Amino acid sequence: MSEEQAAFDRLHPAVQHHIVNSLGWNGLRPTQQAAVGPILDGQHCILLAPTAGGKTEAAIFPVLSRMLSEDWRGLSVLYVCPIRALLNNLEPRLSYYFGLLGRRVGVWHGDISDSIKKRAIKDPPDLLLTTPESLEGMLISANDDKRNLLLDVGLIIVDELHAFCGDDRGWHVRCLIQRLQRLAGRRIQVLGLTATVGNPKSLIEWMLPGQATTVIGDGQSGYDADLTIDFVGSLENAATVISRLHAGEKRLVFCDSRAKTEELSALLRDLGVRTFVSHSSLSADERRQAEKAFAEEPNCVIVATSTLELGMDVGDLDRVIQIDAPASVASFLQRMGRTGRRKGTMRNCLFLATDDEGLMIASAIVRLWREDFVEPINPPVTPWHLVAQQAIALILQHRGLARAELEAELTDLFFDLDSNRISRIIGTMLSRSILWEDEALGGLIGLGATGEDEFGRRHFEAIVSTFNSPLLMTVLHGRRELGFVDPMSVRANDESAPTLILAGRYWRVVTSDWKSRVVHVEPSENRGKASWLGSSRVLRFELCQKMKSLLIDRKVPAVLSNRARNRLDHVSSSFALLETGKTTVERTVAGKRPEWRWWTFAGNAANFLLAEMMTFAGNKSITHDNLSIRLTFPAKVAEGMTLPAELTQQGEKRIRQIGKDLKFSLCLEDNDVSSVVKSRLLDWRGAASIMEQTMVVSGEG
């Protein structure tokens, strides 16, 4: 008997019947086959498969088999997704699978009406599609029926696990799993679904600390792909190319900003192309209508931001087109994985670079992928603000806790953090009246007056979410949105105005509104070599280093159009001074003054630290970007220097400004806030790697 047949035979007979007769399948895919045994045996698993690789069915078929064989009743399965749109998209498919077997699926999130939620409480579905925020809302609700709905849960599926674990929501999901196990009084089996990641085993082990876990699949779908990189020079030219290519086919075009998405869609419509749009600023109804229409039409284009990067089903795609490039190999694989589903077709991606930066990033991403590199997902460290959030959530869930009980629960949830610091955070929250200890009730801790004022509105809506918007600032020229900038690139208002580079142009910062996270700019006369450098995008160390390699050897493992090849040669020729394994300091001129530029190719997070080091060495008016640091005198003084243990006064000021925007910062001491921000925005490892390289000074004197 083959392994595939053996796996299929372990499924419940009713599930087997419907796979063959209702779905018309001839067999299981490799990941689906490999998942059957471990899931039926109750193991915690992380399932890897490329986008559209059948991860959902790999989990659902054995889960349905267990549900039937073990006669699970009530709400027994939670299916957690990062975005509501994905829940809505999954619901018809899962409802069909469950309906074939006489079981039901429900959806619970902020857009679902109270009447539907009341029906779910009265007559629970077998599986509930939801978000972490909605789960938190159920746990802390004053309505016991919502919390009691979760008592029978025995299995949790976390879809798009990689989308959670790279930020604070991963910590939130980890805490929710532990709290749900305590509520149910039993071990809950957890299945994580993810596309290709560089560290799947460590990811699931972090999510389920101290428990045995299994990795299923490898997420790889080989290197057979039709990849082309073209240089078009502008969004207008990109629209023209799209309008003339692949007529009669369904095309998904990714852009890196909402503004660019709207601009491109308008250009395509002007050219007579049937075009739809999807991005986060549209209402949920508008997005659903566009995605539904796109899924049903054979000859059209949908222009989207990363909203369609996750596992949304928009039908069978013929082509994926990327304007410029995503910021990671993982995103590229997610997007390209939208294609090549049909038999006899191949995955494909056409990059249309509108500027030199887009060309270089696209080329570097493809090369990293060909070299078997996919970014590891590393949960952020020192989540002290999450400790505060969970403290409030636990108090609301239990209607008050003694201090010893609260400390014990938090220490258990965050066992890998310093317990003394957790205790100190509780003390800070008590001293600021965020929490209140009632001596009359034996020291029971509840929410204090400040806590009620800050977090009590709309049934404690602020508590259910662990995050604000990403730590980025919107850049405006007048009313026109140019894009987003890493806040570490924006100096405090009392410093000399920095220069940013967006849309291939230099911009001088006029004002920085940290409260609103808005930067107002005006065109700058400042010019220099390679105006594409200095991107506002946050690029990883590995990606920047690969861009340097491309500038040196010009090797791109993809089809380059003549325009792209000529442009790559042009850009590379201006960087002839670069050497492998070394950093270069180049003499430049800004106006009438000489300047020096240290080409590190280390990424913005590492370059901030290196710029801090140079400030300690006496440099003035230093600015930095992903690839370089501008200096006021030759940087050879950096040889023999070490990275500073502390930041400069201005560096600390910038950290504090960013920290004010951190959710739950009111609950923390300043040093805890700074610790959270620094751990997320600074790359000590990348900076240290640059310090190990030999520095070469070019053009001195």
N, C-alpha and C positions, 0 to 999 in steps of 0.2 A: 504494500500500500504506500502511495506517495505521501510526502509530508503534507501537501496541500489537501489531499483527500482525508488524511488523518485529522487535520485541523477542522475541516468542514464537518466531519462526522461528530465532532465534539459539540457542535452547536445544537441547540434544541431542535427537534424535528420540525416544529412549526416555523422556526426561523429558516431552516434549510429549505423548506417548501417555498417560502415566499422569495428567498434569494433567487431560486431557479425559475419559479413560475410567475411571480408577480413582477419581479425586477428584470427577469430575462437574462440573468448573469450566467456565464459559463463557468465561473470559478472566482476565487478570491485573489486579490493582488498580494504581492509578497508581504507588505506590512500588515495587511488584514489577516493573512494566514498566520504570521508570527505572533499576532496579538491574542489569538483565541485562547491558547493554553494559559499564559500568565494571567489574563483577566479572569478567566473562569476559575483559576486557582486562588483568586483574591489578592494578587500581588499589586503593590503600588508600581505604576509604570509611567514612563514617558515615551510617547509614540512619535517617531520622527518620520515625516514624509514630505516631499516637496508640495508646494501649493497645488491643489486639485489632485493630490496623490491618494485620496481615499482615507484620510486620517479619521474623519468623522465616523464612517462606516466601520473602520477597524475597531473603534471603541464601542459603537452602538450595538453591533450584532452580538458580541459576547455578553454585553450588559443585558440586552433583551433576553438572551438565553438564560442568564442567571435569574432574571426577574420571573420568568415563566417556571423554571425548574424549582426555584426556592419559594415561589408564590409570594413575592414581595407585594405588600399592600400599602396604601397611603402614598405620600410623597416620599419616594425612596431614592431618587436620583436628582442631583443638582447639576446643571450644565452652565458653567460660568464663562462669560465672554467679556472682552474689554470694552466693547461698544454696543450700544443699543441696536444700531443698524444691522450688526451681525446676528444678533438675537432674532430680529424680525425676519432676516433672510433665511435663517436656519429653521424657523418654526414650521413652514409648510412641509419641508422635506422630512423632518423628524416626526411631525404629526402623521404623515403618510406611513412611515415605517411602523410607528407605534399603533396606528389605527388598524393596520393589517392584522395585528395580534390582540385586538380588543383593549388596548391601553391608550392613555391620553397624555398629551403634552400641553403645558401651560407656559405663559410668558409673564414675567413680573419685572417691571422697571418703571421709571418715572413717567413715561408716556402712557402707561396702562391705567385705565380708569379705576376708580374705587369700586365700582359695581362688579367689574371683572375680578378684582382681587378678592372681594367678599365671596364670590362664587367659588374661587379657588380654595378659600379657607373652609367653606361649607362642604365642598366636594373636591378634595385635593386631586390634582393630576398625578400621574406616575413619575413624570419628569418635569422639572421647572427650569426654564431658561431665564437666567438672571445675570446681574452684574454684582461685583463686590459691594458697591455702594448700596444697592437695594437689599442685599443680604444683611449689611450692617444696620440698615433701617429697620429690618424685621427684628433683629436681635435686640435693639435698644427701644423698640416701640413700647408705648404704654399699653397697647392692646396685646394682651397675652396670647390671643388667638393667632397672631402673626408669628410669634416666637414658637408656639406649640406646633405650628404647621411643619416645623423643621425637625421634630422629635424622631421621626421615622427614617430620616436620611441615613443611608448606608453606603452611598457612593457619590463621589464628586468628580465631575469631568471639568478640567480647566483648559479651555480652548485658547489657542494663541498664547501659550505660556510665556514665550519669549517677549511678547508685548507687555506683560506684567513685570517680569523679573528684572528688567533693566532700570526700573524706577521704583518709587515708593509704593506703588500699588502692589508690587510683589510682596513686600513686607505685610501689607494689609491682608492679602489673600492668605499668606502663611498664618497670620494670627486668626483669621476667620476659620480656617480649617481646624485649628486647635480648639477654638471656642465651640465650634459645632460638635466636635467629638466629646467635649465635656458635657454639652447640653444633651446629646443623645445617650451618653453613658456607654459608648462603645467605640471600637476602632472603625473608622470610616475609610474605605478604599478610595484612593485618589489616582486619577488618570490625567496626565498632562499631555496635551496635544501641541505640537510645534513643528514649524518648518525647520530647515537646516540651521543649526547653531553649532558653534565651535566647542561647546562644553556641556553636552546634554546630561551626563552622569552627575557632574557637580551641581547642575541646576536643580534636578529633582531631589538630590540629597539635601540641598539647602532648603528647598520647600518643605521637605519632610525629614527634619533632623533626627538622626538616631534610628531611622527605620530602614529596613531592607527595601531596595528599589531595583527595578529592571528597566533597561533601555531596549526599546523595540524599534527596528529600522535604523537607517543611517541618514535619511533625508537626502541622499545623493540620487540624482537622476542622470548621472553621466555628464559628459561634456559635449554631447551631440546637440548643437544649437546653432541657429543661423544668426550670427551677430555682425552688425554693421555699424560703424561709427562714421558719421558725416559731419562736416563743419558747414553750417548755413549762415552764421553771422548775425542773425536777428530773428525775433519771433515772427516777423512778417514773412521772412523767407521760409521759416519752418512751416508756417501755414500753407504756403504755396506748395512745398514739397509734399506735405500730407494730402493736399487736395488732388495731387496728380498721381500719387502712388496707391496701389492696391484698391482701385475702385471696385465696388461690389462686395468688398469684404468688411468684416466687423473689426474696428480698430479701437484700442484703448490707449489713450495718450496720457502720460503722467507728467505733471508739472510740480515744482517745488514750492509754489505759493498760491494762495487763493487769487491774488491779483493777476498773476500770470495765467492762471486757469481761465479767468473771465476774459482776459484780453485775447488769448488764443482762440477761445470758442467764438468770440465775436468776429475775429478775422476769418475763421473757417466758414461761418455762416455767410459772411460777405462773399465768399468764394463759391457759395452754393452747396456746401457740404452739410448734410443732415447731421446736426451736432447736439449732444447732450452734455450736461455739466454735473459734477458731483464734488462738493467740498463741504467743510464743516460749517460754513456760514449760512448755507442753505437750510431751510427748515427740513425736518425729518420727512414731511410729506412731499416736499419738492424733490428731495433726493430719491425717495422711493419711486415716485413717478418717473423720474429720469432713468433710474436703473431698470425699472420694469420695461419701459419703452425700448431701452437699449438691448435688453435681453431678448426681446421679441423681434427686432428688426435686423435684417441681414446686411444692409448696406448703410453703415453709419459710423460715427465717431463719438466716443464719450471722453471728455477731458476731465481729469480728476487729480486731486492731490492724493495723499497717502490713505484717504478714506477707503479707497478700493484696493489697497495693498493687502489688507487682511483677507480672510477666506470668504469674501462675499461672492455669491454666485450670480454672475451676470451673463450666463449662457456660454456657448462655445465661442471663444475668441479666435480670430484669424491672426491678428497682429498686435504686438505691444510696441508702442513708440515712446521713448523717453526724451523729453526736452532736457537738454544738458545731462544731469546725472543725479541719482540718489546719493545719500551720504554714506552708504555702507554696502558691503557685499551682500549682507543678509536681505536688505531691501531690494536690491537688484534681483536676487534669486526669487523672492516673493513675487515680484512683478513679472519677470520672464516666465515664471511657472504658471501664469494665467493661460499660456498658449500651449499648443502641442498635445491637447487632450485627445483629439480624435485620432483614430488609427490611421497611420500613414502620414501624419503631420509631425513637424518638428518644432520644438520650442524656438522662439525667435525674439529678438529685440533690436530695434533700430534706434540708435542714439542720434539725436539732432542737436549738436552743440551750437548754441547761439553766441558763445564767447570762448576765449581761451581756457578759462577756468573749467567750464563744462567739458571741454574736450579732454583736458588733463585728468579730471576726476573720473570721467567715463572710462578712459584708457586704463587708469590705475586700478579701477574696480574690476574690470575684465581680467587684467593680469593677475590680481590677487586671487580671483576665483580659479583661474587656470592653475595657480600654484597651490591649490587646495586650502586656501585661507578663508575662513569665515569667522567673523568677530565673535569672541566669547561674550556671553551675557553675564555681567557681574552685578549682582544686586548692590545698591549703594550702601556704604558702611555708615556707622554712627547715626541711625535714624532716631535721634532724640525727640524730634517733634512727633514721631509716630508713637513713642512711649506716652507722650502727653495725650495724644488723640485716643489711644487705647485705654488710658486711665479714665477719661471721661466716659468712653463707651461702656466700660465694665461697670462703672458706677450706675449708669442709666439702665443697663441690662439687669443688674442685681438689685436696683432700687436702694443703693447704698452698700458700702463695704467698710469693715473695720480697716484701719491703716495696715495692720499686719497682713490681712487677707489681700488687700489691694497690692501691696508690695510682693506678696508671694505669687499672685496671678501674673503680674507684669514680669517678674523675674523668670517665671516659667515660659511665658510667651517670648521673651527676649533673652533666652538663657545664654546667648553668646555675647551679651553686653555686660558692662560693669554694673553689678547689683547696687553698689554704693552710689553710683551716679543716678540710677533709677530712683533710689530712695531720696536723693537730693532734689530730683525733678518734682517728686510729690511734695516735698517741703516747699519748693518755690511756688508751686500752684496753690498751696495752702496759704502762704504768706501774701499772695496777690489776690486772694479771695476768689480765685477761679474754682477752687475746692473749699469746702467748709467742713470742719470737724465738730460734730454735735456731741458735746460732753454729756448732755442730758440723756442721750441715747447710747451711752457707753462708748463714745468715741467713734460713732458711725460717720463715715465721710460721705457727703453729698456734694451737689453742685453749689458753689458760692454765688454771691451777687454778681461779681464780675463775670463769672462763667456763664450765668444765665443771660446777662446782657450781650456778651460776645458770641455765644454759641447756641442760645436757646430759641432763636427765631425759627419760625416755620417748622416746629416739631424737631428741633435740633438738626436741621438739614445740614448745617456746616460740619457736624461731627461725622456724617456717613462717608464723606470724601476725605481722602488723605492728602490731596494735592490741590494746588492752584494750577493755573496755566503754566506751561513750560517756562523756565527762566530765560526768556528772550525778550528783547525790546523791539517794538515796531518802529521802523524808520519812515518818516514822512517828509516829502518835499512839497510844501504847501499842503494840499489835501491828497496828493498822490502817494499811495503806499509803495515804497521801493522794495521792501522785504523786511527781514528780521536780522538782528545783530546780537551776538553774544554780549551780555552785560559786562563781561570782563574787558571788552574792547572799548568801553565808554568811560572816559575819565570823569571824575567829579567836577562839578560846575566851577570850582575855584581854580582849576588847573587850566593850562593852555588848551585851546580847542583841538581835539584830535581829528584826524582825517580817516574817514571810512571809505571803503570801496564797494560799491554796489552797482549792479547793472552795467559793469564795465567802465564806471566813471568814478572819479574822486568826489567826495562830498565832505564839507566841513561841518562839524557839529555846531549848531547854533544854541540849542537848549536840550537838556536832558531832564525829562519829567519822570523821576524814579517811581513816584506813587502810581502814575498811570502807565508806566513802562513804555513811554513814547519818546523817541529822539527826533527832533526837528533838524533838518540839514539844509544846506544850500550848496550849489556847485562850487567846487574849489579849483583854483588855478594850479594847485600843486600837481605836478606831473612827474612821472618817473618811469623807469623800465617796467615792462610787464604789468600794465594797469589791472590785469585780472587778479593779481595777487592781493592778499589782504581781505579775502572773502569774509562776509559776515557769518557764514555757515560754520558750525562747529565740526571740525574734521578730526578724525582719530590719528594718533601717532603713526600707525601702520600705513594708513592711506597716504598721508603726507610723505612718508619715506618712500613709498612706491612711486609717487609723482616725481620725486627726485631721481629715482632710478630710470624712469622713462625719459627725463630730460637728458640723462647721460647717454643711455644706449638706444633710445627711440624704438624699443621693441614692444609691439602691441599685438597680442594673440587674437586678433579679430580682423575682419575685412575693413580697411580704411578707404574711404573715397579719396579721389585725387585731391579734393579740397582739404580733407582732414589730414592727409599725409603731408601736403605742402605746408599746412598751418603748423603741424607738429614740428616739422623741420625748422620753420621760422622761429617758433618759440624756443626750441632747443638750442638754436644757434646763439641766442642771446644769453645762454647759461653755460657757455663753454668752460667757465671757471670752476664748475662743480666737479668734485672728486668723490668717488665711492669711499665710504668709511671716514670721511672728513667733513667738517663744517667750514664754510667760507665766509670771510668778512670782506665786503666790497666797498670801495670808496665811491660815493655818489655825490650829487650836488642837488641841493634844494634851494632854489633861488640863487643867492650869492654865497650861501654858506655851504661848506663841505659837510657831508654826513657820511656815516658808515652804516652798512646794512649787513647784519649777521644772518646768513642763510642757514637756518637750522632744519627746516622741513620737519618740525616736531609737533605741529598742531597747536591750536590756541591755548589749550589748558597747560601744556608744558612751557610754551613760550612766555606765558605770564610769569611763571616762576623764574625763568632765565632772565627776563627783563627786570624782575625784582632784584636779582643778584647783581645785575649791571648797575642798577640804581645805587645799591650799597657801594659800588666801586666809584661813584661820583658822576655817572652820566646824567644828563638833564634831558627833559622833554622826550623821554623814550616812548615810542609806540610799538605795538607788535600786532601780528596777525598769525594766521596758521603756519606760514612758511618762513617768516623772518622777524627780526627785531631791528628797529632803527636806533642808532647810537650817535652820540655827539663826538666821540673820539674812538680811535681804534680799539677793538675789543680784545686784543691779545692779553690784556690784563686779566681776562677770565681764566687763562691758563693757571692751574694750580688753585683756583678759587673753589669753594664748595657752595652748594645751595644753602640759602639762609634758613635757619631754623624758624625764624619769624619773618613776617612780611614788613614792608616799609609802612610808615604812617598812612600814606595815601593808599597803599594796597589794602591795609586793614579797613580804611574808610570805605573803599569800594565793596569789600566783603560785607560790612555792616549795612550798606545801602541795599545790597541784594538780599541780605538776611531779613530786612523789614518786610519783604514780600513773601517770606516763608510762612506757610500756614502753620498755626499754633506756635509761632515764635513768641507770642505773649506769655506762653507757659514756661519759657526757658530763660536761663541766664544768658548773658551776651556771649560768653565763651562757648556755651553749648550751641547757640545759633551759628557762630562762626565755624565750629567744628562740622556742623551739617553742611554748610555752604562749601567750605574748603574741600570736603571729601567728595563732593559732586563736581566741582568746577576746576580743580587743580590736578595735574598729572605729574606727580612726583617721579614716577618710574620713567616716563618719557624724558623728563628733564635730566634725570640722572644718566640716562643712556646717551644723551647729547654731550654731557660733560665728559664722557669717556672717549669721545672722538677727538682727534687732533684738529686744532683750529689753524686754518691757513688765512693769512691776511693778504689781500690782493689790492694793488693800487695805492699803497701807503705813500704819502708824500706827494 
